[in-house]
Amino acid sequence: MDKIAFADELFNQLDDLATAEGLQLVDVEIKGQMQRPIVIVYLDKDGGIGIDVLAAANRWIGAALDDCIDSAYTLEVSSPGGRERKKDNG
């Protein structure tokens, strides 16, 4: 599976989890080699997102990724900056 397809798959898996946490999943990127990917997840919420929310999200996202990534990976959870949402909910 290539990086774009893998990022799309992860986006679809994480989107409902983010919504359940009161967050909006903005984007998922995959960097580095697929044998040890760097997974970057961008989250936002009304009023902006703080470090405490990002730290908590790191835990539930990591648990979700552990179920679908068989190799070692690096997880980065960040605010979106100027990014727009990758996909519509509809």
Backbone as JSON Lines, residues from 0, in Angstrom:
{"i":0,"aa":"M","n":[0.85,-1.17,0.0],"ca":[0.0,0.0,0.0],"c":[0.9,1.24,0.0]}
{"i":1,"aa":"D","n":[0.56,2.23,-0.82],"ca":[1.37,3.44,-0.86],"c":[0.97,4.38,0.28]}
{"i":2,"aa":"K","n":[1.77,5.44,0.48],"ca":[1.55,6.36,1.6],"c":[0.22,7.08,1.52]}
{"i":3,"aa":"I","n":[-0.19,7.48,0.33],"ca":[-1.45,8.22,0.2],"c":[-2.63,7.32,0.54]}
{"i":4,"aa":"A","n":[-2.63,6.11,0.03],"ca":[-3.72,5.17,0.33],"c":[-3.74,4.83,1.82]}
{"i":5,"aa":"F","n":[-2.57,4.65,2.4],"ca":[-2.48,4.33,3.82],"c":[-2.98,5.5,4.66]}
{"i":6,"aa":"A","n":[-2.63,6.73,4.3],"ca":[-3.11,7.91,5.02],"c":[-4.62,8.02,4.91]}
{"i":7,"aa":"D","n":[-5.17,7.74,3.73],"ca":[-6.63,7.78,3.56],"c":[-7.31,6.74,4.43]}
{"i":8,"aa":"E","n":[-6.73,5.54,4.5],"ca":[-7.3,4.48,5.34],"c":[-7.28,4.89,6.81]}
{"i":9,"aa":"L","n":[-6.15,5.45,7.26],"ca":[-6.07,5.89,8.65],"c":[-7.04,7.03,8.93]}
{"i":10,"aa":"F","n":[-7.18,7.95,7.98],"ca":[-8.13,9.06,8.13],"c":[-9.52,8.49,8.38]}
{"i":11,"aa":"N","n":[-9.93,7.54,7.57],"ca":[-11.26,6.95,7.71],"c":[-11.43,6.26,9.06]}
{"i":12,"aa":"Q","n":[-10.38,5.61,9.55],"ca":[-10.46,4.9,10.83],"c":[-10.48,5.86,12.01]}
{"i":13,"aa":"L","n":[-9.77,6.97,11.91],"ca":[-9.66,7.91,13.03],"c":[-10.76,8.96,13.07]}
{"i":14,"aa":"D","n":[-11.44,9.18,11.96],"ca":[-12.42,10.26,11.88],"c":[-13.54,10.11,12.91]}
{"i":15,"aa":"D","n":[-14.13,8.95,13.02],"ca":[-15.22,8.74,13.99],"c":[-14.71,8.85,15.43]}
{"i":16,"aa":"L","n":[-13.5,8.38,15.68],"ca":[-12.93,8.49,17.01],"c":[-12.73,9.95,17.4]}
{"i":17,"aa":"A","n":[-12.24,10.74,16.46],"ca":[-12.04,12.17,16.72],"c":[-13.37,12.86,17.02]}
{"i":18,"aa":"T","n":[-14.37,12.55,16.21],"ca":[-15.7,13.13,16.42],"c":[-16.24,12.77,17.8]}
{"i":19,"aa":"A","n":[-16.05,11.53,18.22],"ca":[-16.51,11.08,19.53],"c":[-15.8,11.83,20.66]}
{"i":20,"aa":"E","n":[-14.59,12.3,20.39],"ca":[-13.83,13.07,21.38],"c":[-14.13,14.57,21.31]}
{"i":21,"aa":"G","n":[-15.04,14.96,20.42],"ca":[-15.39,16.37,20.26],"c":[-14.39,17.15,19.42]}
{"i":22,"aa":"L","n":[-13.64,16.43,18.59],"ca":[-12.6,17.03,17.77],"c":[-12.91,16.85,16.29]}
{"i":23,"aa":"Q","n":[-12.24,17.63,15.48],"ca":[-12.34,17.46,14.03],"c":[-11.0,16.96,13.52]}
{"i":24,"aa":"L","n":[-11.03,15.83,12.83],"ca":[-9.83,15.32,12.17],"c":[-9.66,16.11,10.88]}
{"i":25,"aa":"V","n":[-8.54,16.8,10.76],"ca":[-8.3,17.66,9.61],"c":[-7.54,16.92,8.52]}
{"i":26,"aa":"D","n":[-6.49,16.19,8.9],"ca":[-5.67,15.51,7.9],"c":[-4.82,14.45,8.59]}
{"i":27,"aa":"V","n":[-4.39,13.48,7.8],"ca":[-3.41,12.48,8.22],"c":[-2.36,12.41,7.13]}
{"i":28,"aa":"E","n":[-1.1,12.51,7.51],"ca":[0.01,12.39,6.56],"c":[0.9,11.23,6.98]}
{"i":29,"aa":"I","n":[1.5,10.61,6.0],"ca":[2.49,9.56,6.24],"c":[3.8,10.04,5.64]}
{"i":30,"aa":"K","n":[4.85,10.05,6.45],"ca":[6.18,10.44,5.98],"c":[7.14,9.29,6.27]}
{"i":31,"aa":"G","n":[8.32,9.39,5.7],"ca":[9.35,8.38,5.94],"c":[9.06,7.09,5.18]}
{"i":32,"aa":"Q","n":[9.72,6.05,5.6],"ca":[9.59,4.74,4.97],"c":[8.39,3.99,5.55]}
{"i":33,"aa":"M","n":[7.73,3.21,4.71],"ca":[6.56,2.47,5.17],"c":[6.92,1.39,6.2]}
{"i":34,"aa":"Q","n":[8.18,0.95,6.24],"ca":[8.6,-0.04,7.23],"c":[8.6,0.56,8.64]}
{"i":35,"aa":"R","n":[8.77,1.87,8.74],"ca":[8.72,2.59,10.02],"c":[8.18,3.99,9.76]}
{"i":36,"aa":"P","n":[6.87,4.08,9.52],"ca":[6.29,5.36,9.09],"c":[6.24,6.4,10.21]}
{"i":37,"aa":"I","n":[6.22,7.64,9.79],"ca":[5.91,8.76,10.67],"c":[4.48,9.15,10.33]}
{"i":38,"aa":"V","n":[3.59,9.0,11.29],"ca":[2.17,9.29,11.1],"c":[1.89,10.64,11.76]}
{"i":39,"aa":"I","n":[1.46,11.61,10.95],"ca":[1.17,12.94,11.45],"c":[-0.34,13.15,11.36]}
{"i":40,"aa":"V","n":[-0.96,13.41,12.51],"ca":[-2.41,13.59,12.6],"c":[-2.68,15.03,13.01]}
{"i":41,"aa":"Y","n":[-3.5,15.71,12.22],"ca":[-3.85,17.1,12.48],"c":[-5.29,17.15,13.0]}
{"i":42,"aa":"L","n":[-5.46,17.74,14.19],"ca":[-6.77,17.84,14.83],"c":[-7.1,19.31,15.11]}
{"i":43,"aa":"D","n":[-8.39,19.59,15.18],"ca":[-8.84,20.93,15.53],"c":[-10.15,20.82,16.29]}
{"i":44,"aa":"K","n":[-10.59,21.92,16.87],"ca":[-11.91,22.0,17.49],"c":[-12.3,23.46,17.54]}
{"i":45,"aa":"D","n":[-13.59,23.71,17.73],"ca":[-14.07,25.08,17.83],"c":[-13.32,25.8,18.93]}
{"i":46,"aa":"G","n":[-12.84,26.98,18.64],"ca":[-12.1,27.75,19.64],"c":[-10.62,27.41,19.68]}
{"i":47,"aa":"G","n":[-10.18,26.49,18.83],"ca":[-8.77,26.1,18.8],"c":[-8.49,24.92,19.7]}
{"i":48,"aa":"I","n":[-7.31,24.39,19.56],"ca":[-6.93,23.18,20.27],"c":[-5.67,23.44,21.08]}
{"i":49,"aa":"G","n":[-5.67,22.98,22.32],"ca":[-4.54,23.21,23.21],"c":[-3.67,21.98,23.38]}
{"i":50,"aa":"I","n":[-2.55,22.18,24.05],"ca":[-1.58,21.11,24.23],"c":[-2.15,19.95,25.05]}
{"i":51,"aa":"D","n":[-3.0,20.23,26.04],"ca":[-3.58,19.16,26.85],"c":[-4.48,18.25,26.01]}
{"i":52,"aa":"V","n":[-5.24,18.85,25.1],"ca":[-6.11,18.07,24.22],"c":[-5.26,17.24,23.26]}
{"i":53,"aa":"L","n":[-4.2,17.82,22.74],"ca":[-3.31,17.09,21.83],"c":[-2.62,15.93,22.54]}
{"i":54,"aa":"A","n":[-2.21,16.14,23.78],"ca":[-1.56,15.06,24.54],"c":[-2.54,13.91,24.79]}
{"i":55,"aa":"A","n":[-3.78,14.24,25.15],"ca":[-4.79,13.19,25.35],"c":[-5.08,12.47,24.05]}
{"i":56,"aa":"A","n":[-5.16,13.22,22.95],"ca":[-5.42,12.61,21.64],"c":[-4.28,11.68,21.23]}
{"i":57,"aa":"N","n":[-3.07,12.04,21.61],"ca":[-1.93,11.17,21.29],"c":[-2.15,9.78,21.86]}
{"i":58,"aa":"R","n":[-2.72,9.68,23.03],"ca":[-2.94,8.37,23.67],"c":[-3.98,7.55,22.92]}
{"i":59,"aa":"W","n":[-5.16,8.14,22.62],"ca":[-6.19,7.33,21.96],"c":[-5.85,7.06,20.5]}
{"i":60,"aa":"I","n":[-5.16,7.98,19.86],"ca":[-4.73,7.72,18.48],"c":[-3.68,6.62,18.47]}
{"i":61,"aa":"G","n":[-2.73,6.68,19.4],"ca":[-1.71,5.63,19.48],"c":[-2.32,4.25,19.69]}
{"i":62,"aa":"A","n":[-3.32,4.18,20.57],"ca":[-3.99,2.9,20.81],"c":[-4.68,2.4,19.53]}
{"i":63,"aa":"A","n":[-5.3,3.3,18.78],"ca":[-5.97,2.91,17.53],"c":[-4.94,2.46,16.49]}
{"i":64,"aa":"L","n":[-3.82,3.16,16.42],"ca":[-2.8,2.79,15.43],"c":[-2.14,1.46,15.77]}
{"i":65,"aa":"D","n":[-2.0,1.17,17.06],"ca":[-1.41,-0.11,17.46],"c":[-2.21,-1.28,16.91]}
{"i":66,"aa":"D","n":[-3.51,-1.08,16.7],"ca":[-4.37,-2.14,16.17],"c":[-4.24,-2.3,14.65]}
{"i":67,"aa":"C","n":[-3.7,-1.3,13.96],"ca":[-3.68,-1.4,12.49],"c":[-2.3,-1.24,11.86]}
{"i":68,"aa":"I","n":[-1.28,-0.95,12.65],"ca":[0.08,-0.87,12.12],"c":[0.91,-1.95,12.79]}
{"i":69,"aa":"D","n":[1.45,-2.86,11.98],"ca":[2.19,-3.99,12.51],"c":[3.64,-3.67,12.85]}
{"i":70,"aa":"S","n":[4.18,-2.6,12.28],"ca":[5.58,-2.26,12.5],"c":[5.7,-1.11,13.5]}
{"i":71,"aa":"A","n":[6.94,-0.76,13.82],"ca":[7.17,0.42,14.64],"c":[6.78,1.65,13.84]}
{"i":72,"aa":"Y","n":[6.33,2.68,14.54],"ca":[5.96,3.93,13.88],"c":[6.21,5.08,14.84]}
{"i":73,"aa":"T","n":[6.25,6.27,14.3],"ca":[6.33,7.48,15.1],"c":[5.03,8.24,14.9]}
{"i":74,"aa":"L","n":[4.43,8.7,15.99],"ca":[3.17,9.43,15.92],"c":[3.41,10.87,16.32]}
{"i":75,"aa":"E","n":[2.92,11.79,15.49],"ca":[2.92,13.21,15.8],"c":[1.48,13.69,15.7]}
{"i":76,"aa":"V","n":[1.0,14.34,16.76],"ca":[-0.35,14.9,16.76],"c":[-0.2,16.41,16.88]}
{"i":77,"aa":"S","n":[-0.86,17.14,15.99],"ca":[-0.64,18.58,15.9],"c":[-1.93,19.32,15.6]}
{"i":78,"aa":"S","n":[-1.89,20.63,15.84],"ca":[-2.97,21.5,15.37],"c":[-2.78,21.71,13.88]}
{"i":79,"aa":"P","n":[-3.83,22.1,13.18],"ca":[-3.76,22.14,11.73],"c":[-3.05,23.35,11.14]}
{"i":80,"aa":"G","n":[-2.79,24.38,11.94],"ca":[-2.24,25.6,11.34],"c":[-3.25,26.12,10.32]}
{"i":81,"aa":"G","n":[-2.83,26.35,9.1],"ca":[-3.72,26.86,8.05],"c":[-4.35,25.78,7.2]}
{"i":82,"aa":"R","n":[-4.2,24.53,7.58],"ca":[-4.74,23.43,6.77],"c":[-6.26,23.43,6.78]}
{"i":83,"aa":"E","n":[-6.82,22.99,5.67],"ca":[-8.26,22.77,5.59],"c":[-8.52,21.27,5.68]}
{"i":84,"aa":"R","n":[-9.72,20.93,6.1],"ca":[-10.08,19.52,6.27],"c":[-9.91,18.77,4.97]}
{"i":85,"aa":"K","n":[-9.3,17.59,5.06],"ca":[-8.99,16.78,3.89],"c":[-10.24,16.25,3.21]}
{"i":86,"aa":"K","n":[-11.22,15.82,3.97],"ca":[-12.43,15.21,3.41],"c":[-13.66,15.79,4.07]}
{"i":87,"aa":"D","n":[-14.76,15.76,3.35],"ca":[-16.04,16.16,3.93],"c":[-16.61,15.03,4.74]}
{"i":88,"aa":"N","n":[-17.47,15.35,5.69],"ca":[-18.18,14.31,6.43],"c":[-19.26,13.66,5.59]}
{"i":89,"aa":"G","n":[-19.73,14.33,4.55],"ca":[-20.83,13.82,3.77],"c":[-20.36,13.17,2.58]}
